[in-house]
Amino acid sequence: MKLSELKKNSSVVIAEVLESDISLKLFEFGFLPGAEITVVNKAPFNGPIYVSIDGALISLRKAEAETVIIK
């Protein structure tokens, strides 16, 4: 399952981050296998997804969220 498919207020654990142009930046933000993330909000009309990871609030485009595979 991909991060982009989750509903608001869902908490999950990251299984892997697929290789992409932004994968290095995601690793720097803490998107590592085994990290727990919570979907805080999802903007309508395929807008950004707001997630909380290690106490930080991160906004991801839908295409970026599709590279994060969750358990």
HTML snippet that shows the backbone in 3Dmol.js (N, CA, C, O; Angstrom):
<script src="https://3Dmol.org/build/3Dmol-min.js"></script>
<div id="view" style="width:600px;height:400px;position:relative"></div>
<script>
const pdb = `
ATOM      1  N   MET A   1       0.851  -1.174   0.000  1.00  0.00           N
ATOM      2  CA  MET A   1       0.000   0.000   0.000  1.00  0.00           C
ATOM      3  C   MET A   1       0.898   1.239   0.000  1.00  0.00           C
ATOM      4  O   MET A   1       1.996   1.222   0.557  1.00  0.00           O
ATOM      5  N   LYS A   2       0.422   2.299  -0.624  1.00  0.00           N
ATOM      6  CA  LYS A   2       1.190   3.534  -0.722  1.00  0.00           C
ATOM      7  C   LYS A   2       0.658   4.576   0.254  1.00  0.00           C
ATOM      8  O   LYS A   2      -0.517   4.555   0.622  1.00  0.00           O
ATOM      9  N   LEU A   3       1.531   5.485   0.665  1.00  0.00           N
ATOM     10  CA  LEU A   3       1.151   6.548   1.589  1.00  0.00           C
ATOM     11  C   LEU A   3       0.017   7.396   1.016  1.00  0.00           C
ATOM     12  O   LEU A   3      -0.838   7.869   1.766  1.00  0.00           O
ATOM     13  N   SER A   4       0.000   7.592  -0.286  1.00  0.00           N
ATOM     14  CA  SER A   4      -1.023   8.422  -0.924  1.00  0.00           C
ATOM     15  C   SER A   4      -2.423   7.830  -0.804  1.00  0.00           C
ATOM     16  O   SER A   4      -3.401   8.548  -1.008  1.00  0.00           O
ATOM     17  N   GLU A   5      -2.552   6.544  -0.479  1.00  0.00           N
ATOM     18  CA  GLU A   5      -3.848   5.870  -0.383  1.00  0.00           C
ATOM     19  C   GLU A   5      -4.467   5.935   1.014  1.00  0.00           C
ATOM     20  O   GLU A   5      -5.616   5.531   1.195  1.00  0.00           O
ATOM     21  N   LEU A   6      -3.732   6.433   1.993  1.00  0.00           N
ATOM     22  CA  LEU A   6      -4.236   6.455   3.371  1.00  0.00           C
ATOM     23  C   LEU A   6      -5.273   7.538   3.582  1.00  0.00           C
ATOM     24  O   LEU A   6      -5.344   8.519   2.841  1.00  0.00           O
ATOM     25  N   LYS A   7      -6.072   7.334   4.610  1.00  0.00           N
ATOM     26  CA  LYS A   7      -7.067   8.318   5.017  1.00  0.00           C
ATOM     27  C   LYS A   7      -6.506   9.171   6.150  1.00  0.00           C
ATOM     28  O   LYS A   7      -5.503   8.822   6.774  1.00  0.00           O
ATOM     29  N   LYS A   8      -7.169  10.290   6.401  1.00  0.00           N
ATOM     30  CA  LYS A   8      -6.769  11.212   7.466  1.00  0.00           C
ATOM     31  C   LYS A   8      -6.754  10.499   8.820  1.00  0.00           C
ATOM     32  O   LYS A   8      -7.595   9.638   9.081  1.00  0.00           O
ATOM     33  N   ASN A   9      -5.807  10.857   9.669  1.00  0.00           N
ATOM     34  CA  ASN A   9      -5.623  10.328  11.025  1.00  0.00           C
ATOM     35  C   ASN A   9      -5.186   8.864  11.060  1.00  0.00           C
ATOM     36  O   ASN A   9      -5.374   8.195  12.076  1.00  0.00           O
ATOM     37  N   SER A  10      -4.613   8.359   9.979  1.00  0.00           N
ATOM     38  CA  SER A  10      -4.086   6.995   9.958  1.00  0.00           C
ATOM     39  C   SER A  10      -2.622   7.011  10.368  1.00  0.00           C
ATOM     40  O   SER A  10      -1.858   7.865   9.918  1.00  0.00           O
ATOM     41  N   SER A  11      -2.230   6.076  11.216  1.00  0.00           N
ATOM     42  CA  SER A  11      -0.830   5.920  11.610  1.00  0.00           C
ATOM     43  C   SER A  11      -0.318   4.596  11.068  1.00  0.00           C
ATOM     44  O   SER A  11      -0.965   3.559  11.216  1.00  0.00           O
ATOM     45  N   VAL A  12       0.849   4.641  10.439  1.00  0.00           N
ATOM     46  CA  VAL A  12       1.421   3.449   9.811  1.00  0.00           C
ATOM     47  C   VAL A  12       2.934   3.454   9.976  1.00  0.00           C
ATOM     48  O   VAL A  12       3.523   4.422  10.459  1.00  0.00           O
ATOM     49  N   VAL A  13       3.546   2.350   9.564  1.00  0.00           N
ATOM     50  CA  VAL A  13       5.004   2.210   9.588  1.00  0.00           C
ATOM     51  C   VAL A  13       5.488   2.116   8.138  1.00  0.00           C
ATOM     52  O   VAL A  13       4.875   1.436   7.315  1.00  0.00           O
ATOM     53  N   ILE A  14       6.580   2.798   7.839  1.00  0.00           N
ATOM     54  CA  ILE A  14       7.139   2.795   6.485  1.00  0.00           C
ATOM     55  C   ILE A  14       7.845   1.462   6.236  1.00  0.00           C
ATOM     56  O   ILE A  14       8.652   1.017   7.052  1.00  0.00           O
ATOM     57  N   ALA A  15       7.534   0.832   5.105  1.00  0.00           N
ATOM     58  CA  ALA A  15       8.198  -0.402   4.703  1.00  0.00           C
ATOM     59  C   ALA A  15       9.410  -0.091   3.828  1.00  0.00           C
ATOM     60  O   ALA A  15      10.479  -0.671   4.015  1.00  0.00           O
ATOM     61  N   GLU A  16       9.244   0.824   2.876  1.00  0.00           N
ATOM     62  CA  GLU A  16      10.357   1.234   2.011  1.00  0.00           C
ATOM     63  C   GLU A  16      10.008   2.527   1.291  1.00  0.00           C
ATOM     64  O   GLU A  16       8.844   2.917   1.204  1.00  0.00           O
ATOM     65  N   VAL A  17      11.038   3.178   0.778  1.00  0.00           N
ATOM     66  CA  VAL A  17      10.875   4.375  -0.042  1.00  0.00           C
ATOM     67  C   VAL A  17      11.462   4.040  -1.402  1.00  0.00           C
ATOM     68  O   VAL A  17      12.646   3.723  -1.515  1.00  0.00           O
ATOM     69  N   LEU A  18      10.629   4.112  -2.435  1.00  0.00           N
ATOM     70  CA  LEU A  18      11.081   3.787  -3.781  1.00  0.00           C
ATOM     71  C   LEU A  18      12.038   4.847  -4.307  1.00  0.00           C
ATOM     72  O   LEU A  18      11.957   6.014  -3.925  1.00  0.00           O
ATOM     73  N   GLU A  19      12.936   4.435  -5.180  1.00  0.00           N
ATOM     74  CA  GLU A  19      13.909   5.345  -5.781  1.00  0.00           C
ATOM     75  C   GLU A  19      13.199   6.371  -6.657  1.00  0.00           C
ATOM     76  O   GLU A  19      12.407   6.015  -7.530  1.00  0.00           O
ATOM     77  N   SER A  20      13.491   7.649  -6.415  1.00  0.00           N
ATOM     78  CA  SER A  20      12.912   8.733  -7.209  1.00  0.00           C
ATOM     79  C   SER A  20      13.813   9.953  -7.096  1.00  0.00           C
ATOM     80  O   SER A  20      14.853   9.912  -6.438  1.00  0.00           O
ATOM     81  N   ASP A  21      13.406  11.034  -7.742  1.00  0.00           N
ATOM     82  CA  ASP A  21      14.182  12.278  -7.671  1.00  0.00           C
ATOM     83  C   ASP A  21      14.217  12.845  -6.262  1.00  0.00           C
ATOM     84  O   ASP A  21      15.167  13.537  -5.896  1.00  0.00           O
ATOM     85  N   ILE A  22      13.205  12.564  -5.476  1.00  0.00           N
ATOM     86  CA  ILE A  22      13.091  13.162  -4.146  1.00  0.00           C
ATOM     87  C   ILE A  22      13.421  12.184  -3.012  1.00  0.00           C
ATOM     88  O   ILE A  22      13.358  12.565  -1.844  1.00  0.00           O
ATOM     89  N   SER A  23      13.769  10.945  -3.329  1.00  0.00           N
ATOM     90  CA  SER A  23      13.986   9.948  -2.280  1.00  0.00           C
ATOM     91  C   SER A  23      15.099  10.339  -1.307  1.00  0.00           C
ATOM     92  O   SER A  23      14.980  10.059  -0.114  1.00  0.00           O
ATOM     93  N   LEU A  24      16.157  10.965  -1.767  1.00  0.00           N
ATOM     94  CA  LEU A  24      17.223  11.395  -0.867  1.00  0.00           C
ATOM     95  C   LEU A  24      16.710  12.437   0.127  1.00  0.00           C
ATOM     96  O   LEU A  24      17.048  12.381   1.309  1.00  0.00           O
ATOM     97  N   LYS A  25      15.910  13.374  -0.336  1.00  0.00           N
ATOM     98  CA  LYS A  25      15.342  14.399   0.546  1.00  0.00           C
ATOM     99  C   LYS A  25      14.385  13.762   1.556  1.00  0.00           C
ATOM    100  O   LYS A  25      14.352  14.168   2.718  1.00  0.00           O
ATOM    101  N   LEU A  26      13.611  12.774   1.123  1.00  0.00           N
ATOM    102  CA  LEU A  26      12.715  12.077   2.053  1.00  0.00           C
ATOM    103  C   LEU A  26      13.512  11.374   3.152  1.00  0.00           C
ATOM    104  O   LEU A  26      13.107  11.388   4.315  1.00  0.00           O
ATOM    105  N   PHE A  27      14.638  10.760   2.793  1.00  0.00           N
ATOM    106  CA  PHE A  27      15.498  10.126   3.791  1.00  0.00           C
ATOM    107  C   PHE A  27      15.998  11.154   4.798  1.00  0.00           C
ATOM    108  O   PHE A  27      16.059  10.871   5.995  1.00  0.00           O
ATOM    109  N   GLU A  28      16.357  12.345   4.323  1.00  0.00           N
ATOM    110  CA  GLU A  28      16.831  13.401   5.213  1.00  0.00           C
ATOM    111  C   GLU A  28      15.737  13.860   6.175  1.00  0.00           C
ATOM    112  O   GLU A  28      16.029  14.252   7.304  1.00  0.00           O
ATOM    113  N   PHE A  29      14.492  13.816   5.739  1.00  0.00           N
ATOM    114  CA  PHE A  29      13.358  14.202   6.585  1.00  0.00           C
ATOM    115  C   PHE A  29      12.963  13.097   7.566  1.00  0.00           C
ATOM    116  O   PHE A  29      12.123  13.322   8.437  1.00  0.00           O
ATOM    117  N   GLY A  30      13.556  11.907   7.436  1.00  0.00           N
ATOM    118  CA  GLY A  30      13.266  10.819   8.359  1.00  0.00           C
ATOM    119  C   GLY A  30      12.364   9.734   7.811  1.00  0.00           C
ATOM    120  O   GLY A  30      11.921   8.866   8.563  1.00  0.00           O
ATOM    121  N   PHE A  31      12.083   9.760   6.527  1.00  0.00           N
ATOM    122  CA  PHE A  31      11.251   8.726   5.903  1.00  0.00           C
ATOM    123  C   PHE A  31      12.120   7.493   5.668  1.00  0.00           C
ATOM    124  O   PHE A  31      12.570   7.236   4.551  1.00  0.00           O
ATOM    125  N   LEU A  32      12.341   6.746   6.727  1.00  0.00           N
ATOM    126  CA  LEU A  32      13.184   5.561   6.686  1.00  0.00           C
ATOM    127  C   LEU A  32      12.344   4.335   7.011  1.00  0.00           C
ATOM    128  O   LEU A  32      11.358   4.446   7.739  1.00  0.00           O
ATOM    129  N   PRO A  33      12.714   3.157   6.486  1.00  0.00           N
ATOM    130  CA  PRO A  33      11.981   1.943   6.838  1.00  0.00           C
ATOM    131  C   PRO A  33      11.932   1.760   8.350  1.00  0.00           C
ATOM    132  O   PRO A  33      12.952   1.870   9.030  1.00  0.00           O
ATOM    133  N   GLY A  34      10.737   1.480   8.870  1.00  0.00           N
ATOM    134  CA  GLY A  34      10.532   1.298  10.294  1.00  0.00           C
ATOM    135  C   GLY A  34      10.039   2.542  11.013  1.00  0.00           C
ATOM    136  O   GLY A  34       9.601   2.450  12.159  1.00  0.00           O
ATOM    137  N   ALA A  35      10.100   3.708  10.371  1.00  0.00           N
ATOM    138  CA  ALA A  35       9.633   4.950  10.996  1.00  0.00           C
ATOM    139  C   ALA A  35       8.104   4.991  10.986  1.00  0.00           C
ATOM    140  O   ALA A  35       7.470   4.566  10.020  1.00  0.00           O
ATOM    141  N   GLU A  36       7.525   5.503  12.062  1.00  0.00           N
ATOM    142  CA  GLU A  36       6.069   5.631  12.148  1.00  0.00           C
ATOM    143  C   GLU A  36       5.655   7.019  11.693  1.00  0.00           C
ATOM    144  O   GLU A  36       6.252   8.018  12.094  1.00  0.00           O
ATOM    145  N   ILE A  37       4.629   7.078  10.853  1.00  0.00           N
ATOM    146  CA  ILE A  37       4.102   8.353  10.370  1.00  0.00           C
ATOM    147  C   ILE A  37       2.588   8.384  10.550  1.00  0.00           C
ATOM    148  O   ILE A  37       1.924   7.348  10.575  1.00  0.00           O
ATOM    149  N   THR A  38       2.062   9.599  10.674  1.00  0.00           N
ATOM    150  CA  THR A  38       0.624   9.804  10.821  1.00  0.00           C
ATOM    151  C   THR A  38       0.164  10.796   9.768  1.00  0.00           C
ATOM    152  O   THR A  38       0.766  11.857   9.603  1.00  0.00           O
ATOM    153  N   VAL A  39      -0.906  10.454   9.053  1.00  0.00           N
ATOM    154  CA  VAL A  39      -1.491  11.383   8.088  1.00  0.00           C
ATOM    155  C   VAL A  39      -2.341  12.371   8.882  1.00  0.00           C
ATOM    156  O   VAL A  39      -3.355  11.995   9.470  1.00  0.00           O
ATOM    157  N   VAL A  40      -1.924  13.631   8.895  1.00  0.00           N
ATOM    158  CA  VAL A  40      -2.604  14.668   9.657  1.00  0.00           C
ATOM    159  C   VAL A  40      -3.775  15.239   8.864  1.00  0.00           C
ATOM    160  O   VAL A  40      -4.848  15.478   9.418  1.00  0.00           O
ATOM    161  N   ASN A  41      -3.568  15.455   7.575  1.00  0.00           N
ATOM    162  CA  ASN A  41      -4.621  16.043   6.736  1.00  0.00           C
ATOM    163  C   ASN A  41      -4.337  15.723   5.275  1.00  0.00           C
ATOM    164  O   ASN A  41      -3.190  15.497   4.890  1.00  0.00           O
ATOM    165  N   LYS A  42      -5.384  15.706   4.475  1.00  0.00           N
ATOM    166  CA  LYS A  42      -5.253  15.535   3.031  1.00  0.00           C
ATOM    167  C   LYS A  42      -6.050  16.649   2.363  1.00  0.00           C
ATOM    168  O   LYS A  42      -7.244  16.803   2.620  1.00  0.00           O
ATOM    169  N   ALA A  43      -5.401  17.414   1.519  1.00  0.00           N
ATOM    170  CA  ALA A  43      -6.078  18.485   0.803  1.00  0.00           C
ATOM    171  C   ALA A  43      -6.961  17.878  -0.288  1.00  0.00           C
ATOM    172  O   ALA A  43      -6.630  16.830  -0.843  1.00  0.00           O
ATOM    173  N   PRO A  44      -8.081  18.530  -0.596  1.00  0.00           N
ATOM    174  CA  PRO A  44      -8.974  18.004  -1.629  1.00  0.00           C
ATOM    175  C   PRO A  44      -8.386  18.150  -3.034  1.00  0.00           C
ATOM    176  O   PRO A  44      -7.403  18.861  -3.246  1.00  0.00           O
ATOM    177  N   PHE A  45      -9.013  17.463  -3.979  1.00  0.00           N
ATOM    178  CA  PHE A  45      -8.659  17.554  -5.403  1.00  0.00           C
ATOM    179  C   PHE A  45      -7.212  17.156  -5.668  1.00  0.00           C
ATOM    180  O   PHE A  45      -6.497  17.838  -6.402  1.00  0.00           O
ATOM    181  N   ASN A  46      -6.780  16.032  -5.060  1.00  0.00           N
ATOM    182  CA  ASN A  46      -5.420  15.510  -5.229  1.00  0.00           C
ATOM    183  C   ASN A  46      -4.350  16.500  -4.801  1.00  0.00           C
ATOM    184  O   ASN A  46      -3.262  16.529  -5.377  1.00  0.00           O
ATOM    185  N   GLY A  47      -4.653  17.309  -3.796  1.00  0.00           N
ATOM    186  CA  GLY A  47      -3.697  18.259  -3.250  1.00  0.00           C
ATOM    187  C   GLY A  47      -2.684  17.559  -2.359  1.00  0.00           C
ATOM    188  O   GLY A  47      -2.620  16.330  -2.329  1.00  0.00           O
ATOM    189  N   PRO A  48      -1.898  18.338  -1.635  1.00  0.00           N
ATOM    190  CA  PRO A  48      -0.846  17.748  -0.801  1.00  0.00           C
ATOM    191  C   PRO A  48      -1.381  16.934   0.371  1.00  0.00           C
ATOM    192  O   PRO A  48      -2.522  17.096   0.804  1.00  0.00           O
ATOM    193  N   ILE A  49      -0.523  16.059   0.864  1.00  0.00           N
ATOM    194  CA  ILE A  49      -0.809  15.224   2.012  1.00  0.00           C
ATOM    195  C   ILE A  49       0.111  15.704   3.128  1.00  0.00           C
ATOM    196  O   ILE A  49       1.321  15.818   2.933  1.00  0.00           O
ATOM    197  N   TYR A  50      -0.458  15.984   4.295  1.00  0.00           N
ATOM    198  CA  TYR A  50       0.311  16.469   5.432  1.00  0.00           C
ATOM    199  C   TYR A  50       0.524  15.326   6.404  1.00  0.00           C
ATOM    200  O   TYR A  50      -0.440  14.740   6.896  1.00  0.00           O
ATOM    201  N   VAL A  51       1.788  14.999   6.688  1.00  0.00           N
ATOM    202  CA  VAL A  51       2.103  13.899   7.584  1.00  0.00           C
ATOM    203  C   VAL A  51       2.968  14.382   8.737  1.00  0.00           C
ATOM    204  O   VAL A  51       3.713  15.354   8.615  1.00  0.00           O
ATOM    205  N   SER A  52       2.854  13.689   9.846  1.00  0.00           N
ATOM    206  CA  SER A  52       3.682  13.965  11.007  1.00  0.00           C
ATOM    207  C   SER A  52       4.667  12.814  11.155  1.00  0.00           C
ATOM    208  O   SER A  52       4.282  11.646  11.203  1.00  0.00           O
ATOM    209  N   ILE A  53       5.957  13.172  11.225  1.00  0.00           N
ATOM    210  CA  ILE A  53       7.007  12.174  11.406  1.00  0.00           C
ATOM    211  C   ILE A  53       8.043  12.734  12.369  1.00  0.00           C
ATOM    212  O   ILE A  53       8.588  13.813  12.137  1.00  0.00           O
ATOM    213  N   ASP A  54       8.310  12.028  13.420  1.00  0.00           N
ATOM    214  CA  ASP A  54       9.266  12.462  14.451  1.00  0.00           C
ATOM    215  C   ASP A  54       8.956  13.863  14.966  1.00  0.00           C
ATOM    216  O   ASP A  54       9.874  14.640  15.229  1.00  0.00           O
ATOM    217  N   GLY A  55       7.673  14.196  15.115  1.00  0.00           N
ATOM    218  CA  GLY A  55       7.272  15.489  15.651  1.00  0.00           C
ATOM    219  C   GLY A  55       7.282  16.624  14.640  1.00  0.00           C
ATOM    220  O   GLY A  55       6.943  17.754  14.990  1.00  0.00           O
ATOM    221  N   ALA A  56       7.658  16.356  13.399  1.00  0.00           N
ATOM    222  CA  ALA A  56       7.679  17.387  12.351  1.00  0.00           C
ATOM    223  C   ALA A  56       6.481  17.199  11.427  1.00  0.00           C
ATOM    224  O   ALA A  56       6.061  16.072  11.166  1.00  0.00           O
ATOM    225  N   LEU A  57       5.941  18.297  10.938  1.00  0.00           N
ATOM    226  CA  LEU A  57       4.832  18.262   9.987  1.00  0.00           C
ATOM    227  C   LEU A  57       5.400  18.480   8.590  1.00  0.00           C
ATOM    228  O   LEU A  57       6.004  19.517   8.316  1.00  0.00           O
ATOM    229  N   ILE A  58       5.206  17.503   7.708  1.00  0.00           N
ATOM    230  CA  ILE A  58       5.761  17.532   6.353  1.00  0.00           C
ATOM    231  C   ILE A  58       4.609  17.478   5.360  1.00  0.00           C
ATOM    232  O   ILE A  58       3.652  16.725   5.538  1.00  0.00           O
ATOM    233  N   SER A  59       4.716  18.292   4.310  1.00  0.00           N
ATOM    234  CA  SER A  59       3.727  18.287   3.239  1.00  0.00           C
ATOM    235  C   SER A  59       4.343  17.617   2.018  1.00  0.00           C
ATOM    236  O   SER A  59       5.445  17.965   1.594  1.00  0.00           O
ATOM    237  N   LEU A  60       3.611  16.645   1.454  1.00  0.00           N
ATOM    238  CA  LEU A  60       4.086  15.920   0.280  1.00  0.00           C
ATOM    239  C   LEU A  60       3.076  16.032  -0.857  1.00  0.00           C
ATOM    240  O   LEU A  60       1.866  15.980  -0.635  1.00  0.00           O
ATOM    241  N   ARG A  61       3.583  16.185  -2.068  1.00  0.00           N
ATOM    242  CA  ARG A  61       2.703  16.088  -3.235  1.00  0.00           C
ATOM    243  C   ARG A  61       2.247  14.634  -3.356  1.00  0.00           C
ATOM    244  O   ARG A  61       2.888  13.727  -2.825  1.00  0.00           O
ATOM    245  N   LYS A  62       1.147  14.426  -4.053  1.00  0.00           N
ATOM    246  CA  LYS A  62       0.622  13.069  -4.208  1.00  0.00           C
ATOM    247  C   LYS A  62       1.648  12.164  -4.888  1.00  0.00           C
ATOM    248  O   LYS A  62       1.807  11.010  -4.490  1.00  0.00           O
ATOM    249  N   ALA A  63       2.341  12.667  -5.900  1.00  0.00           N
ATOM    250  CA  ALA A  63       3.345  11.869  -6.610  1.00  0.00           C
ATOM    251  C   ALA A  63       4.490  11.469  -5.676  1.00  0.00           C
ATOM    252  O   ALA A  63       5.030  10.368  -5.789  1.00  0.00           O
ATOM    253  N   GLU A  64       4.853  12.351  -4.766  1.00  0.00           N
ATOM    254  CA  GLU A  64       5.917  12.040  -3.797  1.00  0.00           C
ATOM    255  C   GLU A  64       5.430  11.001  -2.799  1.00  0.00           C
ATOM    256  O   GLU A  64       6.174  10.087  -2.443  1.00  0.00           O
ATOM    257  N   ALA A  65       4.177  11.132  -2.340  1.00  0.00           N
ATOM    258  CA  ALA A  65       3.619  10.194  -1.378  1.00  0.00           C
ATOM    259  C   ALA A  65       3.472   8.798  -1.977  1.00  0.00           C
ATOM    260  O   ALA A  65       3.459   7.811  -1.241  1.00  0.00           O
ATOM    261  N   GLU A  66       3.361   8.702  -3.289  1.00  0.00           N
ATOM    262  CA  GLU A  66       3.237   7.391  -3.935  1.00  0.00           C
ATOM    263  C   GLU A  66       4.541   6.619  -3.927  1.00  0.00           C
ATOM    264  O   GLU A  66       4.538   5.419  -4.199  1.00  0.00           O
ATOM    265  N   THR A  67       5.661   7.270  -3.622  1.00  0.00           N
ATOM    266  CA  THR A  67       6.933   6.564  -3.545  1.00  0.00           C
ATOM    267  C   THR A  67       7.197   5.968  -2.171  1.00  0.00           C
ATOM    268  O   THR A  67       8.170   5.236  -1.986  1.00  0.00           O
ATOM    269  N   VAL A  68       6.328   6.279  -1.195  1.00  0.00           N
ATOM    270  CA  VAL A  68       6.483   5.750   0.163  1.00  0.00           C
ATOM    271  C   VAL A  68       5.547   4.552   0.333  1.00  0.00           C
ATOM    272  O   VAL A  68       4.324   4.697   0.323  1.00  0.00           O
ATOM    273  N   ILE A  69       6.141   3.375   0.489  1.00  0.00           N
ATOM    274  CA  ILE A  69       5.384   2.137   0.658  1.00  0.00           C
ATOM    275  C   ILE A  69       5.256   1.865   2.157  1.00  0.00           C
ATOM    276  O   ILE A  69       6.230   1.948   2.904  1.00  0.00           O
ATOM    277  N   ILE A  70       4.025   1.538   2.581  1.00  0.00           N
ATOM    278  CA  ILE A  70       3.759   1.361   4.010  1.00  0.00           C
ATOM    279  C   ILE A  70       3.297  -0.047   4.312  1.00  0.00           C
ATOM    280  O   ILE A  70       2.877  -0.790   3.426  1.00  0.00           O
ATOM    281  N   LYS A  71       3.386  -0.400   5.597  1.00  0.00           N
ATOM    282  CA  LYS A  71       2.901  -1.718   6.064  1.00  0.00           C
ATOM    283  C   LYS A  71       1.461  -1.614   6.471  1.00  0.00           C
ATOM    284  O   LYS A  71       0.865  -2.605   6.891  1.00  0.00           O
TER     285      LYS A  71
END
`;
const viewer = $3Dmol.createViewer("view");
viewer.addModel(pdb, "pdb");
viewer.setStyle({}, {cartoon: {color: "spectrum"}});
viewer.zoomTo();
viewer.render();
</script>
